Amino acid sequence: MFSDPQTITVNAVAQVLPRVENNGKVSLYQKNDLTFTLKISHQNQGSNRIRSMVRVDQRSVVPDPLTTVNDYETMSVYIVIDRPLAGFSMAQTEQLVAGLKTFLDNTAVDKLYGQES
């Protein structure tokens, strides 16, 4: 189990997220003001696969460009590791995740934001 609390650093500011829910295969960490949420979950997919997910949500007040009324919106970023029960080692999983993290530099994120593929 991950420790309680978890910390996510966004824009050089540490966001401390205490655990607010845990049911064995799903843990939810959240700031009191709901601005940041971290979800860590695991699901069995059939009899021979496991899907593990880490997801961070940021909630913010944003202006509606049509009405100029402020409202809450949420943005999410998550990574899913979908693997068979056997065949890939922990080291191979770490290497693949490290490769994806390296790929997702600011240039790649800018292109994703601009909807390039």
Buried (B, 14 or more C-beta within 10 A) or exposed (E): EEEEBBEBEEEEEEBEBEBBEBEEEEBBBBBEEEBBBBBBBEEEEEEEEBEBBBBBBBBEEEEEEEEEEEEEEEEEEEEEBEBEEEEEEEEEEEEEEEEEEEEEEEEEEEEEEEEEE
